[in-house]
């Protein structure tokens, strides 16, 4: 069942990421979907900082590198931004299998992977509803 969250600001989006981080563990895969500027990277950055328990952690967008990793108290966090991925199979060149072997995986632009996504992923769809307002539609994995 889908759950909808209303975010009136960037701070609301960051707070929602921190709430989600509290329940995440190794093996979790989170897919962030939505248009450019919809808040995916803001959410991912706040989520990674919460998982690392470090609000000042430098979390650059992996738009050009495609992936960034972070060692956190809960294990390795893999942050993929696949906007520039040209072919789905390229994901294997940047650590996809290693990430899925127990890391916490965050994927922006997951639609670029076509059929290569694992089955039971949590998905969040980001929709702009105003200048700073967003609607986050959360779909939980089927096995939860």
C-alpha positions in Angstrom: 0.0 0.0 0.0 1.3 3.5 -0.9 1.7 6.1 1.8 1.8 9.8 0.9 3.8 12.4 2.8 3.4 16.1 2.3 6.6 18.2 2.6 6.2 22.0 2.7 9.9 22.7 2.7 13.4 21.3 2.3 13.6 21.0 6.1 10.5 18.8 6.0 12.1 16.6 3.3 15.2 16.3 5.4 13.3 15.4 8.5 11.4 12.7 6.6 14.8 11.3 5.5 16.1 11.2 9.0 12.9 9.3 10.1 13.4 6.7 7.4 17.1 6.4 8.3 16.3 5.2 11.8 14.7 2.0 10.3 17.2 1.3 7.6 19.7 -1.6 7.7 22.1 -3.5 5.4 20.4 -5.0 2.5 17.8 -2.2 2.1 17.4 -0.7 -1.3 15.7 2.7 -1.7 14.7 4.0 -5.1 14.2 7.7 -5.5 12.1 8.7 -8.5 11.0 12.1 -9.8 11.8 14.9 -12.1 15.0 17.1 -11.9 14.7 19.4 -8.9 12.0 17.4 -7.2 14.1 16.9 -4.0 15.7 13.4 -4.5 19.3 14.6 -3.8 18.2 16.7 -0.8 16.5 13.6 0.6 19.5 11.3 -0.2 22.0 13.8 1.4 19.9 14.0 4.6 19.4 10.3 4.7 23.1 9.6 4.4 24.0 12.2 7.1 21.5 10.5 9.4 22.8 7.0 8.7 26.3 8.3 9.4 25.2 10.2 12.5 27.0 13.2 11.2 25.0 16.3 10.2 28.1 18.0 8.8 29.2 15.1 6.6 30.2 16.2 3.1 27.7 14.4 0.7 28.4 15.5 -2.9 25.9 14.5 -5.6 27.3 11.5 -7.5 25.9 12.9 -10.8 29.2 12.8 -12.5 30.9 9.9 -10.6 27.6 7.8 -10.7 28.3 6.4 -7.2 29.6 7.5 -3.8 30.1 5.3 -0.8 30.1 6.1 2.9 31.2 4.0 5.8 28.6 4.4 8.5 27.9 2.7 11.9 25.2 0.7 10.0 27.6 -0.5 7.3 28.5 0.9 3.8 26.0 3.2 2.2 26.0 3.2 -1.6 24.5 6.3 -3.3 24.0 5.9 -7.0 22.8 8.7 -9.3 22.1 7.1 -12.6 21.0 10.2 -14.6 24.1 9.9 -16.8 24.1 6.1 -17.1 24.0 5.3 -20.8 23.3 1.6 -20.8 21.8 -0.4 -17.9 24.6 -3.0 -17.9 27.1 -0.2 -17.1 25.9 -0.5 -13.5 28.0 -3.6 -13.0 31.1 -1.6 -13.7 30.5 0.7 -10.7 30.0 -1.8 -7.9 26.3 -2.7 -8.2 26.7 -6.4 -7.2 29.0 -5.4 -4.2 26.4 -2.8 -3.1 23.6 -5.3 -3.2 25.6 -7.8 -1.2 24.6 -6.2 2.1 25.1 -2.5 1.8 22.4 0.2 2.2 21.7 1.2 -1.4 20.1 4.5 -2.5 19.4 5.0 -6.2 18.4 8.2 -7.9 17.0 7.7 -11.4 16.4 4.0 -11.0 14.4 3.8 -14.2 17.8 3.9 -16.0 18.3 0.3 -14.9 15.3 -1.1 -16.7 15.0 -4.8 -15.5 18.1 -4.9 -13.4 16.6 -3.7 -10.2 16.2 -6.1 -7.2 12.7 -7.1 -6.4 11.8 -5.9 -3.0 12.8 -2.3 -3.0 11.2 0.7 -1.2 10.3 3.4 -3.7 9.7 7.0 -3.1 8.3 9.2 -5.9 8.9 12.9 -5.5 6.4 15.3 -7.0 6.6 19.1 -7.0 3.5 20.6 -5.7 4.7 24.2 -5.2 7.9 26.3 -5.1 9.3 24.4 -2.1 6.4 21.9 -1.5 6.7 18.3 -2.4 4.5 15.2 -2.3 6.4 12.0 -1.5 4.6 8.8 -2.4 6.2 5.9 -0.6 5.7 2.3 -1.8 7.0 -0.3 0.7 8.7 -3.5 -0.4 6.3 -6.4 -0.8 8.0 -8.5 1.8 7.6 -6.1 4.7 
